[in-house]
Amino acid sequence: MVDPYDPGTIAMPLRPRRGRPPTGKAKSAAERMRAYRARHVTVRSDVLRSVIAQCQEIQQLLESNQALRHELDAAYAEIARLRSGH
């Protein structure tokens, strides 16, 4: 340090600090963890919503497939009835 009242002191060159310079906006460990949990809760809920939507779509497809199978069975039964001549 330079003493402003002593003309004989000179500024000593200081080595620059290693690493990234501080910004003054560093978060505490608790703040980082809170943000991490908040991010992952939203990701999990988004994933859960998409999985539920996909399950509902699959259920609808299964129901329509079942209805088509009933129609096909009815058509085969009608064909068999017509072939037998009754």
C-alpha positions in Angstrom: 0.0 0.0 0.0 1.1 3.5 -0.6 1.1 5.9 2.3 -0.2 9.3 1.0 1.8 11.1 3.7 5.1 9.4 3.1 6.7 10.4 -0.3 9.2 7.6 -0.1 6.7 4.7 -0.5 6.1 3.3 -3.9 3.3 1.1 -5.2 4.2 -2.5 -5.1 3.0 -4.5 -8.1 0.4 -7.0 -7.0 0.0 -10.2 -8.9 -3.4 -10.6 -10.4 -5.6 -13.1 -8.7 -6.1 -16.5 -10.2 -9.4 -17.6 -11.6 -12.5 -15.7 -12.6 -12.9 -12.2 -11.2 -15.6 -11.8 -8.6 -18.8 -10.1 -9.7 -20.3 -9.5 -6.3 -23.4 -11.4 -7.2 -22.4 -14.8 -5.9 -25.2 -17.0 -4.4 -24.9 -18.8 -1.2 -25.0 -22.6 -1.2 -28.6 -22.5 0.2 -29.7 -20.2 -2.7 -28.1 -22.5 -5.3 -29.7 -25.6 -3.8 -33.1 -23.8 -3.6 -32.8 -22.9 -7.3 -31.7 -26.5 -8.2 -34.8 -27.9 -6.4 -37.1 -25.4 -8.1 -35.8 -26.3 -11.5 -36.1 -30.0 -11.0 -39.6 -29.8 -9.6 -40.8 -28.0 -12.7 -39.0 -30.5 -14.9 -40.5 -33.4 -13.1 -44.0 -32.0 -13.2 -43.6 -31.2 -16.9 -42.4 -34.8 -17.6 -45.3 -36.2 -15.5 -47.8 -34.1 -17.5 -46.4 -35.4 -20.8 -46.4 -39.0 -19.6 -50.0 -38.7 -18.4 -51.0 -37.2 -21.8 -49.3 -40.1 -23.6 -51.0 -42.6 -21.4 -54.4 -41.0 -22.2 -53.6 -41.1 -25.9 -52.6 -44.8 -25.6 -55.8 -45.6 -23.7 -57.9 -43.9 -26.4 -56.0 -45.8 -29.1 -56.7 -49.1 -27.3 -60.4 -48.3 -27.0 -60.7 -47.5 -30.7 -58.7 -50.7 -31.5 -61.1 -52.7 -29.4 -64.1 -51.2 -31.1 -62.6 -51.9 -34.5 -62.0 -55.5 -33.5 -65.7 -55.9 -32.5 -66.7 -54.5 -35.9 -64.3 -56.9 -37.6 -65.7 -59.9 -35.6 -69.2 -58.8 -36.6 -68.2 -58.5 -40.2 -66.6 -62.0 -40.2 -69.8 -63.4 -38.5 -71.9 -61.8 -41.2 -69.7 -63.2 -44.0 -69.8 -66.7 -42.4 -73.6 -66.4 -42.2 -73.9 -65.4 -45.8 -71.6 -68.2 -47.0 -73.6 -70.8 -45.1 -76.8 -69.6 -46.8 -78.9 -68.9 -43.7 
